[in-house]
């Protein structure tokens, strides 16, 4: 009888232990799934050597599909321990994004208080954070500022990030000892190889929000450590009623072993909430390539219909206009770092030099 009483007492105590731990910390499972059907003109045909239109299923259009875990623990005195693990994938194939990394979008741990957060791991750079806030298309995977500069959505391995707000003032600092562990960085005796650093400051008061950011990245090997790409950008957003206006500028200087490249990127846009369920967004982007007449434009019009706070239907149309030999498609330029090229080049999926491109997508997105 005494043994039975002891067992029952132990069972009564055990359920209380997880409840106490849960009161101190929490873990959240979250994610986004996004897919649609895309029509795209002037896609290079490798069989014929020409260009053709294509109709295809496209994933991650407004938001790259992802799932993640985030958690925090109250350490007392306003201090919290925090972590995030976030994995990106293509919904149409199930393949992992970010070079096959399990948690390629974000993977970090750190501390947070009322002044900000200090974290270590793999992060979105402060340049990425800037683009999400001040691009009219919110840095959408397709048909956004990324058409003109994919590095605006950069992430980095082996990094330390400090962000926060002091009243109306935003600040962000970022440093990586090897932004891409798959290609190099963290080389003994060469601290520049694979290095990336960023700094940002902003101001948010009432309807106005503005921010300035600088980002610099080096080649990831000993041979390319002297190559650098520098970006400085300023953006502003103003809200009035159900409308929002956006404006931005990004300066770029690529300094390679045998060449250099300078460009200026400008954008304007606006969004308007027509009804509680319907939002319309329009944007225009322009890249000015120094010492070249190949300066592409792009124009985007997008509308979303929210069935709920978690599920929406969207339609997006875009047009990329090339001239004088520029070759920017709606999926953007190819990567320029370490290319040692004096011109911007298109990806293999994109238009040929001088061709323009039209694209349209209808899709559905669900958040959980």
C-alpha positions as a printed NumPy array, in Angstrom:
array([[  0.   ,   0.   ,   0.   ],
       [  2.833,   2.408,   0.856],
       [  4.471,   1.653,  -2.518],
       [  1.224,   2.439,  -4.38 ],
       [  0.777,   5.716,  -2.517],
       [  4.377,   6.726,  -3.332],
       [  3.862,   5.969,  -7.065],
       [  0.615,   7.955,  -7.199],
       [  2.312,  10.915,  -5.492],
       [  5.169,  10.83 ,  -8.005],
       [  2.743,  10.739, -10.953],
       [  0.874,  13.707,  -9.519],
       [  4.075,  15.752,  -9.311],
       [  5.454,  14.959, -12.801],
       [  2.842,  16.833, -14.905],
       [  3.582,  20.011, -12.961],
       [  7.253,  20.086, -14.008],
       [  6.791,  20.814, -17.761],
       [  4.157,  23.437, -16.923],
       [  6.669,  25.297, -14.767],
       [  9.315,  25.126, -17.523],
       [  6.804,  26.341, -20.104],
       [  6.015,  29.39 , -17.986],
       [  9.673,  30.457, -18.301],
       [ 10.129,  29.835, -22.03 ],
       [  8.295,  29.003, -25.216],
       [  8.895,  27.515, -28.67 ],
       [  6.831,  28.388, -31.757],
       [  6.523,  26.425, -35.005],
       [  5.796,  28.755, -37.943],
       [  6.055,  28.904, -41.719],
       [  4.823,  30.022, -45.135],
       [  3.893,  27.974, -48.211],
       [  3.557,  29.809, -51.532],
       [  3.043,  28.504, -55.07 ],
       [  1.406,  29.602, -58.31 ],
       [  1.346,  29.368, -62.095],
       [  3.661,  31.664, -64.066],
       [  3.657,  32.766, -67.709],
       [  7.001,  34.118, -68.923],
       [  8.112,  35.371, -72.343],
       [ 11.524,  35.327, -74.046],
       [ 13.067,  32.469, -72.096],
       [ 16.185,  31.102, -73.891],
       [ 15.563,  27.759, -75.633],
       [ 18.74 ,  25.658, -75.47 ],
       [ 17.456,  23.276, -78.177],
       [ 16.833,  25.879, -80.855],
       [ 19.142,  28.654, -79.726],
       [ 16.209,  31.077, -79.772],
       [ 13.681,  32.245, -77.185],
       [ 10.206,  30.962, -76.328],
       [  7.409,  31.571, -73.84 ],
       [  6.84 ,  29.153, -71.006],
       [  3.944,  28.291, -68.698],
       [  5.06 ,  26.655, -65.483],
       [  4.38 ,  26.048, -61.812],
       [  6.489,  28.469, -59.778],
       [  7.058,  28.326, -56.047],
       [  7.899,  31.037, -53.553],
       [  6.615,  34.013, -55.523],
       [  5.596,  36.613, -52.943],
       [  7.218,  34.723, -50.077],
       [  9.788,  31.969, -50.225],
       [  8.29 ,  28.818, -48.715],
       [  9.762,  28.018, -45.308],
       [  9.237,  26.447, -41.924],
       [ 10.952,  27.315, -38.713],
       [ 11.23 ,  27.17 , -34.961],
       [ 11.745,  30.203, -32.751],
       [ 11.962,  30.28 , -28.992],
       [ 12.763,  32.416, -26.001],
       [ 13.383,  32.029, -22.286],
       [ 12.911,  34.715, -19.676],
       [ 16.206,  35.055, -17.786],
       [ 14.979,  37.81 , -15.486],
       [ 15.663,  41.519, -15.333],
       [ 14.284,  42.047, -18.835],
       [ 16.854,  39.68 , -20.386],
       [ 15.82 ,  36.782, -22.658],
       [ 17.633,  33.92 , -24.32 ],
       [ 16.431,  33.573, -27.927],
       [ 16.968,  31.297, -30.934],
       [ 15.643,  30.844, -34.482],
       [ 16.018,  27.9  , -36.874],
       [ 14.457,  28.506, -40.311],
       [ 14.521,  26.234, -43.357],
       [ 13.655,  27.304, -46.917],
       [ 12.374,  25.   , -49.662],
       [ 10.708,  24.939, -53.082],
       [  7.092,  23.909, -52.697],
       [  6.818,  22.572, -56.256],
       [  9.712,  20.105, -55.909],
       [ 10.355,  19.804, -52.182],
       [ 14.02 ,  20.675, -52.72 ],
       [ 15.914,  22.628, -50.066],
       [ 16.962,  26.198, -50.857],
       [ 20.114,  28.084, -49.819],
       [ 22.511,  25.495, -51.232],
       [ 20.836,  22.549, -49.535],
       [ 21.36 ,  23.834, -45.997],
       [ 18.924,  22.39 , -43.451],
       [ 18.396,  25.789, -41.827],
       [ 19.62 ,  27.965, -44.671],
       [ 17.378,  30.956, -44.117],
       [ 18.339,  31.597, -40.495],
       [ 20.039,  29.707, -37.681],
       [ 21.096,  31.719, -34.65 ],
       [ 21.115,  31.963, -30.867],
       [ 21.584,  34.973, -28.629],
       [ 20.358,  37.363, -25.973],
       [ 17.716,  40.1  , -26.089],
       [ 16.589,  42.932, -23.827],
       [ 14.693,  46.2  , -24.18 ],
       [ 17.587,  47.79 , -26.078],
       [ 18.036,  45.145, -28.761],
       [ 19.256,  41.654, -29.639],
       [ 22.764,  40.225, -30.002],
       [ 22.858,  36.915, -31.892],
       [ 25.407,  34.524, -33.443],
       [ 24.99 ,  32.057, -36.321],
       [ 23.63 ,  32.367, -39.871],
       [ 21.598,  35.541, -40.4  ],
       [ 19.772,  37.741, -42.809],
       [ 22.043,  40.769, -43.197],
       [ 20.899,  44.25 , -42.206],
       [ 20.795,  44.957, -45.975],
       [ 18.155,  42.205, -46.247],
       [ 16.192,  43.78 , -43.378],
       [ 16.38 ,  47.144, -45.161],
       [ 14.987,  45.704, -48.412],
       [ 12.014,  44.063, -46.7  ],
       [ 11.077,  47.375, -45.065],
       [ 11.551,  49.774, -48.013],
       [ 10.985,  47.781, -51.205],
       [  7.314,  48.249, -52.294],
       [  7.207,  44.504, -53.086],
       [  8.711,  43.692, -49.656],
       [ 11.663,  41.868, -51.196],
       [  9.4  ,  39.283, -52.867],
       [ 11.231,  36.314, -54.355],
       [  9.952,  37.229, -57.827],
       [  9.35 ,  40.631, -59.394],
       [ 10.87 ,  42.906, -56.757],
       [ 14.07 ,  44.882, -56.144],
       [ 15.832,  41.513, -56.392],
       [ 15.461,  41.669, -60.185],
       [ 18.088,  44.409, -60.158],
       [ 20.261,  43.225, -57.269],
       [ 19.943,  39.777, -55.696],
       [ 22.369,  40.72 , -52.917],
       [ 19.6  ,  42.853, -51.411],
       [ 18.366,  39.573, -49.898],
       [ 21.785,  38.363, -48.719],
       [ 22.412,  35.988, -45.831],
       [ 25.716,  35.1  , -44.223],
       [ 27.216,  32.184, -42.323],
       [ 29.576,  32.666, -39.358],
       [ 28.058,  35.999, -38.389],
       [ 27.318,  38.229, -35.43 ],
       [ 24.323,  40.589, -35.567],
       [ 23.233,  43.4  , -33.271],
       [ 19.908,  45.159, -33.9  ],
       [ 17.492,  47.211, -31.834],
       [ 15.647,  50.467, -31.283],
       [ 16.287,  53.348, -28.923],
       [ 13.063,  55.312, -28.978],
       [ 12.454,  56.257, -32.611],
       [ 16.024,  55.39 , -33.675],
       [ 16.773,  52.01 , -35.277],
       [ 20.305,  50.606, -35.371],
       [ 21.888,  47.53 , -36.915],
       [ 25.445,  46.135, -36.964],
       [ 26.542,  42.956, -38.727],
       [ 29.853,  41.108, -39.214],
       [ 30.671,  37.767, -40.85 ],
       [ 34.063,  36.023, -40.792],
       [ 32.999,  33.841, -43.753],
       [ 29.671,  34.663, -45.405],
       [ 29.556,  31.405, -47.432],
       [ 31.087,  28.411, -45.7  ],
       [ 30.565,  26.315, -48.844],
       [ 32.956,  28.435, -50.89 ],
       [ 35.497,  29.638, -48.333],
       [ 36.161,  32.194, -45.648],
       [ 37.71 ,  31.943, -42.17 ],
       [ 41.126,  31.283, -43.698],
       [ 44.118,  31.442, -41.302],
       [ 46.329,  34.401, -42.139],
       [ 43.745,  36.08 , -44.393],
       [ 40.999,  37.769, -42.421],
       [ 39.59 ,  39.531, -45.507],
       [ 38.599,  36.371, -47.398],
       [ 34.857,  35.819, -47.097],
       [ 34.38 ,  38.835, -44.87 ],
       [ 31.115,  40.786, -44.892],
       [ 30.091,  43.656, -42.684],
       [ 27.108,  46.006, -42.595],
       [ 25.826,  48.927, -40.583],
       [ 22.44 ,  50.634, -40.602],
       [ 20.674,  53.475, -38.823],
       [ 17.068,  54.571, -39.184],
       [ 14.295,  56.71 , -37.801],
       [ 10.639,  55.78 , -37.248],
       [  8.168,  58.394, -36.068],
       [  4.46 ,  58.421, -36.802],
       [  3.777,  57.834, -40.497],
       [  7.412,  58.3  , -41.571],
       [ 10.108,  55.635, -41.606],
       [ 13.561,  56.024, -43.131],
       [ 16.851,  54.121, -43.005],
       [ 20.422,  54.214, -44.344],
       [ 22.551,  51.071, -44.733],
       [ 26.08 ,  50.217, -45.894],
       [ 27.262,  46.709, -46.808],
       [ 30.692,  45.437, -47.922],
       [ 31.642,  41.898, -48.932],
       [ 34.961,  40.344, -50.02 ],
       [ 35.808,  37.377, -52.226],
       [ 35.678,  34.115, -50.291],
       [ 39.08 ,  32.624, -51.233],
       [ 42.704,  33.747, -50.923],
       [ 42.805,  34.36 , -54.693],
       [ 39.688,  36.528, -54.672],
       [ 39.975,  38.207, -51.24 ],
       [ 40.996,  41.422, -52.993],
       [ 37.676,  41.518, -54.853],
       [ 35.048,  43.6  , -53.115],
       [ 31.463,  44.729, -53.558],
       [ 30.216,  47.797, -51.739],
       [ 26.623,  48.94 , -51.441],
       [ 25.089,  51.971, -49.767],
       [ 21.352,  52.465, -49.752],
       [ 18.737,  54.839, -48.409],
       [ 15.002,  54.232, -48.256],
       [ 11.873,  55.958, -47.   ],
       [  8.281,  54.888, -46.39 ],
       [  5.341,  57.152, -45.61 ],
       [  1.873,  56.001, -44.543],
       [ -1.267,  58.054, -44.963],
       [ -4.692,  56.574, -44.476],
       [ -4.915,  53.252, -46.303],
       [ -1.974,  54.089, -48.597],
       [  1.784,  53.742, -48.341],
       [  4.45 ,  55.384, -50.518],
       [  7.997,  54.048, -50.97 ],
       [ 11.221,  55.462, -52.394],
       [ 14.756,  54.127, -52.427],
       [ 18.237,  54.406, -53.856],
       [ 21.186,  51.98 , -53.866],
       [ 24.786,  52.833, -54.868],
       [ 27.023,  49.922, -55.932],
       [ 30.749,  49.614, -56.632],
       [ 32.276,  46.262, -57.595],
       [ 36.076,  46.245, -57.604],
       [ 37.483,  43.077, -59.19 ],
       [ 40.999,  41.919, -60.075],
       [ 40.922,  43.09 , -63.68 ],
       [ 37.841,  45.297, -63.848],
       [ 35.285,  47.332, -61.946],
       [ 31.559,  47.985, -62.157],
       [ 29.49 ,  50.896, -60.855],
       [ 25.717,  51.128, -60.881],
       [ 22.93 ,  53.185, -59.332],
       [ 19.552,  51.64 , -58.583],
       [ 16.419,  53.749, -58.024],
       [ 12.874,  52.713, -57.136],
       [  9.46 ,  54.178, -56.392],
       [  6.223,  52.491, -55.41 ],
       [  2.97 ,  52.588, -53.515],
       [  0.421,  50.248, -51.994],
       [ -3.247,  50.862, -51.276],
       [ -5.695,  48.843, -49.206],
       [ -8.813,  49.052, -51.347],
       [-10.906,  47.018, -48.888],
       [ -9.996,  45.11 , -45.719],
       [ -9.372,  42.105, -47.992],
       [ -7.902,  43.668, -51.162],
       [ -4.493,  45.365, -51.44 ],
       [ -2.904,  46.687, -54.645],
       [  0.82 ,  47.435, -55.026],
       [  2.742,  49.064, -57.866],
       [  6.478,  49.647, -58.278],
       [  9.056,  50.867, -60.788],
       [ 12.808,  50.11 , -60.697],
       [ 15.681,  51.503, -62.761],
       [ 19.369,  50.538, -62.887],
       [ 21.865,  53.039, -64.268],
       [ 25.121,  51.329, -65.281],
       [ 28.024,  53.768, -65.333],
       [ 29.715,  54.276, -68.723],
       [ 27.021,  52.191, -70.437],
       [ 23.723,  52.794, -72.201],
       [ 22.461,  49.381, -71.098],
       [ 20.224,  50.639, -68.307],
       [ 17.22 ,  48.347, -67.66 ],
       [ 13.814,  49.299, -66.247],
       [ 11.182,  47.086, -64.647],
       [  7.561,  47.685, -63.685],
       [  5.381,  45.611, -61.36 ],
       [  1.678,  45.566, -60.499],
       [  0.404,  43.179, -57.849],
       [ -2.895,  42.546, -56.082],
       [ -3.768,  40.287, -53.155],
       [ -7.094,  39.072, -51.824],
       [ -7.008,  37.938, -48.194],
       [ -9.421,  35.129, -47.412],
       [ -8.175,  35.374, -43.829],
       [ -5.171,  36.634, -41.901],
       [ -3.309,  33.488, -42.943],
       [ -4.405,  32.704, -46.506],
       [ -4.409,  34.976, -49.554],
       [ -4.77 ,  34.754, -53.323],
       [ -2.515,  36.971, -55.437],
       [ -1.912,  38.041, -59.019],
       [  1.259,  39.796, -60.176],
       [  2.351,  41.123, -63.567],
       [  5.767,  42.564, -64.423],
       [  7.732,  43.851, -67.395],
       [ 11.51 ,  44.165, -67.724],
       [ 12.698,  46.535, -70.457],
       [ 16.246,  46.126, -71.761],
       [ 18.104,  48.413, -74.141],
       [ 21.561,  48.838, -75.639],
       [ 22.62 ,  45.306, -74.804],
       [ 21.426,  45.015, -71.197],
       [ 20.16 ,  41.563, -70.287],
       [ 18.061,  41.752, -67.129],
       [ 15.175,  39.32 , -66.889],
       [ 12.407,  39.145, -64.34 ],
       [ 14.474,  36.699, -62.293],
       [ 17.338,  39.172, -62.221],
       [ 20.983,  39.362, -63.149],
       [ 23.404,  36.572, -62.432],
       [ 25.749,  36.948, -59.423],
       [ 28.546,  39.437, -60.005],
       [ 30.936,  38.765, -57.105],
       [ 34.31 ,  37.407, -58.299],
       [ 33.076,  37.502, -61.896],
       [ 35.787,  39.949, -62.989],
       [ 33.333,  41.347, -65.518],
       [ 32.623,  44.892, -66.594],
       [ 29.011,  44.188, -67.57 ],
       [ 26.021,  42.699, -65.803],
       [ 25.073,  39.279, -67.153],
       [ 21.803,  37.376, -67.106],
       [ 21.16 ,  33.978, -65.561],
       [ 20.792,  30.97 , -67.871],
       [ 17.012,  31.155, -67.491],
       [ 16.841,  34.793, -68.478],
       [ 16.565,  36.932, -71.566],
       [ 19.257,  37.41 , -74.176],
       [ 20.978,  40.767, -74.534],
       [ 18.596,  43.487, -75.627],
       [ 15.409,  41.439, -75.211],
       [ 12.64 ,  42.538, -72.872],
       [ 10.473,  40.184, -70.846],
       [  6.883,  40.003, -69.59 ],
       [  5.728,  37.757, -66.779],
       [  2.522,  37.099, -64.85 ],
       [  1.765,  34.893, -61.861],
       [ -1.426,  33.773, -60.149],
       [ -0.871,  31.991, -56.872],
       [ -1.922,  31.262, -53.315],
       [ -0.014,  31.756, -50.071],
       [ -0.685,  30.334, -46.614],
       [  1.009,  31.257, -43.345],
       [  1.017,  29.064, -40.252]])
